[in-house]
């Protein structure tokens, strides 16, 4: 069973300035819930009840969100608005939250390595809250789907989707052998390749299930572009040992790290989820 999940949330969110000058980008709301809560709910559904957060300066609002607000709860107690926080109460009551800081912004690989002692010697999920993933009614979430793949193959799993080739240089990209419908044993992966150098159009998005040996792989990985340690480089070492599966997940993904994707996600959630709930 995959019991733990890591949220790297130390980034500055500069594409959303000035909104993110004093507010974490992960707290930007999609209709009535912040992005990070959608990710936490997805992890909770997948059975990941220990949630570790890699934070930084100016990120205290995230910890406050997953904590009791005595004044607010006293103010709305006994009113119809009390129901509006029932979902966050469920997360607080049924999960454990832990936080550590990433002292320098040195890439996703470094952020994940910072969580080594939170995750311990067991497989764990990783959620990039910028990527909002939604599924059809009745289906399980993307992380829950990936846990099933991990349990079947016993190795690291990365979520992938097909993307247009003119945007391929924004992603880590995989190539490999399809071993069942939508499931690939990865042979190689490249971080942000140019269009003519991309091994496929299957791009990694912000969901991972990683085996604990990934920490040693990251420690062996040198800094790359802009002095950052890329998780893709560490995963490539696992892939060369035949130990990475790419999974073309069921559902929709919105890049909420961009303004266009954030607006698209807001419209979709409002029209297809929020309004249905009344």
Secondary structure as UniProt FT lines:
FT   STRAND          4..8
FT   HELIX           14..16
FT   TURN            17..20
FT   HELIX           25..27
FT   STRAND          29..30
FT   TURN            31..32
FT   STRAND          33..34
FT   HELIX           35..45
FT   TURN            46..47
FT   STRAND          50..55
FT   TURN            57..58
FT   HELIX           60..65
FT   HELIX           70..76
FT   TURN            77..78
FT   HELIX           80..85
FT   HELIX           86..94
FT   STRAND          96..101
FT   HELIX           108..114
FT   HELIX           116..119
FT   STRAND          124..127
FT   TURN            129..130
FT   STRAND          131..134
FT   TURN            137..138
FT   HELIX           142..153
FT   STRAND          156..162
FT   HELIX           165..170
FT   STRAND          172..180
FT   TURN            181..182
FT   STRAND          183..191
FT   HELIX           195..197
FT   STRAND          202..210
FT   TURN            212..213
FT   HELIX           214..220
FT   HELIX           225..227
FT   HELIX           231..239
FT   TURN            240..242
FT   STRAND          244..248
FT   STRAND          252..255
FT   TURN            256..257
FT   HELIX           259..269
FT   HELIX           270..274
FT   HELIX           275..277
//
